[in-house]
Amino acid sequence: NWDKYPTYDVYVQMMNDFANDYPDIASLQNIGTTVDGRDLLVLKISDNVGQQEDEPEFFYTSTMHGDETAGYVFMLRFIDSLLTNYGTTPEITDLVKNIAIYVNPNANPDGTYSGGNSTVSGATRYNANSIDLNRNFPDPAAGPHPDGNDWQPETQAMMDFAEQHHFTFSANFHGGAEVANYPWDTWSRDHVDDALLQHVSHVYADPAIANSPSEYFTGISDDGVTQGYDWYSITGGRQDFMTYFQQCREITMEVSSQKLLSTDDLRDYWNYNKQSLFDYMEQSLYGIRGIVSDENGDPLKALIEIEGHDSD
C-alpha cells in the first residue's frame, strides 16, 4: 500500500524483500547504525549486482531531515519500479544494465521514527542527539566541523560509504519547499560546472512541473531551479560535501512544501516526480568515462583533470 508510510520494521522488511526477491539485480547493504541503533540501509541495483563494472555509480538518498518524508516513499517506489520493470520496460532495463544504482530511502530513521517504530507521527528534523545532519558534514569553506559538533554516526556512515565508491551523480531528497537546489550552498560564487548543474537540475524540475498542477515546483523559483547560496546559504551540507570532497555532482531535491506530506497526497506527488527520477539518473551516462591502465594493462586509480577548468 503506497498510500501510507511504512513502520520502521516494515521498511526494513521491504528492503530485505527487495534483495531476496530479486537476487540477480539487487543487493542490500547496511552501511552503519544510528545513535539509537537503527539500520542505515542501501540497496544496490545492477544487472551484475555482485561485480564492480566499468559503468557510472549513481546514488539517491532521502530524509536526512527525519520529518521530510515524501522522498522516503519516493525512494521505495523508485526501487520497486526498477525491480518490477527490469526486463520488460526498455528504458528501465537500459538504466539497470548501464548504471550501478544505489538507493538509501532513509538517512535519518531516528528522526523519522522519533515517536516510535510504528509511526511517523512525531517525526523530527534532527537525529537522536538533536543534531541537524545537513549541517554536520565537512564544508569546503567552513572546515571539517562547521556546526561545532562531532560527526554523528549517520554522518560518518555516509562519509565512509561515499569514500568506498565513486559516485558521479547523486541527489538527496528533502521537504519544506519545492525546488531543485544545486551547489554551492556555502559559496556565493558559481561552481565551475555551473552550466552543467543548471542543466541537470532542469532535467529534474522540468518534468516535475510538466506532470503536475501549475503551482507545483514553482514556489521558490519560477523555473523550479535555484543555486543554493542564492536561496539561502548553509555550511556543513551534504550537497557541497559530496560535490567538493567526493568529486560527485549532487543536487538537493526539495519535493513538497509540506514536510510530513499527507498520506492523501503521496500517490499524486509520486506521479509528479517519477519521470524526473529516471531522467535525472540518466544524466550519469553522459560524458567521458573509462579505465586508466598501466603498461601491463592493469587498472590504475587515477584522477583526470581539465587544465584551466577544475578550480574546484
C-alpha positions, -999 to +999 in steps of 0.1 A: +000+000+000+019+031-013-007+055+003+008+053+037+042+055+054+057+022+065+066+014+101+103+011+107+100-027+109+081-028+076+107-006+060+135-030+070+114-059+058+107-042+025+144-036+019+152-072+027+124-084+005+137-064-025+171-081-022+156-115-015+130-114-043+154-100-069+188-115-060+201-113-096+199-075-097+195-063-061+218-065-031+212-050+004+239-033+025+238-020+060+263+009+059+260+017+096+237+023+126+221+054+140+225+068+175+196+047+186+208+016+168+185+017+137+199+005+104+212+027+076+202+007+046+214+010+009+201-012-019+223-017-049+206-024-082+226-035-113+224-063-139+257-077-124+250-067-089+279-086-074+305-070-096+322-037-100+319-028-136+331+000-159+299+020-155+289+051-135+279+048-099+248+068-090+233+075-056+198+086-044+192+092-007+164+108+013+151+121+046+183+131+063+159+155+079+137+129+095+104+148+092+108+154+055+092+122+043+079+124+008+112+113-007+113+083+017+083+068-001+095+080-035+127+060-030+108+028-020+086+032-051+116+040-073+133+008-062+101-012-068+097+004-102+133-006-112+130-042-100+095-050-112+100-034-147+135-047-154+135-070-184+101-057-196+104-019-198+132-009-222+140+024-205+144+009-171+162-022-184+188+000-201+193+021-169+198-010-147+222-025-173+243+006-176+244+022-142+253+009-107+224+023-088+224+028-051+194+039-031+191+049+006+155+057+013+160+070+048+193+085+061+178+095+095+154+068+107+159+080+143+144+113+133+116+098+112+106+074+140+112+097+169+077+089+180+083+051+179+089+025+153+052+021+145+045+057+134+060+087+116+038+109+138+062+129+160+090+128+134+117+154+139+143+171+117+172+161+139+189+128+148+186+113+183+214+137+195+193+167+184+219+174+156+209+186+121+227+161+099+226+186+070+249+209+089+272+182+102+294+174+071+328+188+063+325+221+044+347+234+016+348+269+032+339+264+069+361+234+077+356+199+090+331+207+118+312+238+107+284+232+132+308+227+161+297+192+167+314+158+163+305+139+132+274+119+140+271+082+134+248+089+105+273+114+090+303+092+095+285+062+079+276+083+049+311+097+046+326+062+048+301+049+022+309+077-002+346+071+002+342+035-008+326+045-041+330+069-070+296+085-074+294+107-105+259+120-097+237+119-067+207+136-052+193+139-017+156+145-011+141+170+014+108+187+020+095+221+032+099+236-003+097+226-040+128+233-059+160+217-073+189+233-054+223+230-069+258+239-055+271+259-039+254+263-006+285+276+011+299+300-015+283+329-034+303+322-065+292+298-092+305+263-093+330+259-122+304+235-138+275+258-132+261+253-167+260+215-162+245+218-127+218+241-140+211+217-169+207+186-147+186+205-122+162+213-151+163+177-162+146+170-128+125+201-124+110+204-159+092+171-160+080+176-124+064+209-135+050+194-167+035+164-149+018+183-121-006+212-114+008+246-124+017+257-089+040+227-082+078+233-081+074+270-087+071+284-052+108+292-047+118+298-083+096+302-114+115+276-132+119+252-103+157+256-100+179+276-077+216+279-068+219+272-031+236+303-019+212+325-039+183+309-020+199+308+015+235+299+025+244+270+047+276+253+058+281+216+065+256+205+039+258+171+023+254+185-012+286+206-010+305+178+008+297+153-020+304+178-048+337+192-034+353+163-015+339+133-034+342+147-070+305+140-074+277+163-086+249+163-060+216+182-062+192+188-032+157+180-043+130+197-023+099+178-033+070+190-012+062+223+006+046+202+033+074+185+052+055+154+065+034+151+033-001+139+040-007+103+030-036+115+009-010+132-014+017+105-016+003+090-048-001+123-066+033+136-057+049+103-068+033+108-102+046+144-103+082+132-097+086+097-111+097+106-146+121+131-131+138+104-110+146+084-141+156+113-163+180+127-137+197+094-131+201+090-169+224+121-168+252+099-152+255+081-186+268+112-204+304+125-205+337+108-205+344+076-187+368+046-190+397+027-174+432+041-170+457+013-173+494+008-168+518-007-194+507-042-184+470-034-189+463-034-152+439-007-140+452+023-120+435+046-096+436+079-115+424+115-114+416+131-147+418+169-146+409+195-172+436+222-173+423+257-167+389+245-157+389+224-125+394+252-100+371+233-076 
